[in-house]
Amino acid sequence: AFTPNDGLKIFHRKLRKQYQVKINKDDLAEDTLEGVRAIVMAAPTAKFEASEIKALKGFMSEGGSMLILAQEGGENNPNQYISKLASEYGIIVNNDAVVRTAYRK
């Protein structure tokens, strides 16, 4: 799992320099997202409830931003975690990976 202390430490540190960062461990709901401008989801591993999807859609329709990070290999089931919501915005989570083996200037 990716957390601010495991796998995302540098990213979390850089965000904290410019933004107020809150870590949410509760279910997503309209009141949880109140006052939030952006959401970062790092490879979610729990299925989203219908109420959470509804809250996220409302958040997005109100101008909220969302960054979704997926693991290599994507999701086993295309409607399993975040793919169902992402597909409604034209984003497809594939079961592949982008790898750059060499850097050239």
C-alpha angles and dihedrals in degrees: 000000000000116000134161088263098040120049098342101056097118093043090050092048092051093048091051091057092066107017141042104251123203125184113217119203095166129089113282113254137156092262092049089055095046111125092009117130100183139016125206116199117186112200099316112217101186123078114251117239119233089249091055092050089050091051091049092049090051090048091052094045089053090058100268119149128226131195113197119194118193132194125244108278095031119226127329093226117037092222096041110101125345099343093086093057094040092051090060087064094046095262119130122193106216125200093240137082138231111229127179108198097179134029118215128185 
